[in-house]
């Protein structure tokens, strides 16, 4: 998904990437709390991060603000970020 954003230069940007665990927790959840109630993001499942630990990838619950590790075959939401 982020590669597609880069290829299409969404908003004129070409540095879209999957956020890290820290970016999801500190930049989103810590600032806004439950992302469904504050920003109407779907939160019925977790969001992937780019943070890995061996074969596992960190995913974040943006309604409660906690992280977990799962294998890549799990189905979660993804969101891309871009830095100016």
C-alpha positions, 0 to 999 in steps of 0.5 A, spaced: 500 500 500 505 504 501 509 503 495 502 504 491 502 511 495 509 512 493 508 511 486 502 515 485 506 521 489 499 521 493 499 529 496 506 530 492 510 525 497 514 519 495 516 517 502 510 513 504 512 508 509 509 503 514 509 507 521 513 504 527 510 501 533 513 507 537 510 512 531 503 509 532 503 509 540 507 515 541 504 519 535 497 517 535 495 513 541 498 518 546 496 524 543 489 522 541 487 516 545 482 511 542 483 513 535 475 511 533 472 516 538 477 521 536 478 520 529 473 515 527 479 510 525 476 503 524 479 500 530 475 493 530 482 490 529 489 492 530 494 496 525 501 493 523 507 497 524 514 496 521 517 494 527 519 486 527 522 481 532 525 475 528 519 472 525 514 476 528 511 483 527 508 488 532 501 490 531 498 496 535 491 496 538 489 503 537 483 503 541 486 501 547 493 503 546 497 496 547 502 492 542 502 485 540 507 481 536 504 476 531 506 472 524 505 476 518 499 472 516 495 475 521 490 480 518 490 487 520 489 494 518 495 498 515 496 505 515 502 509 511 505 515 514 510 520 510 514 525 513 515 532 511 
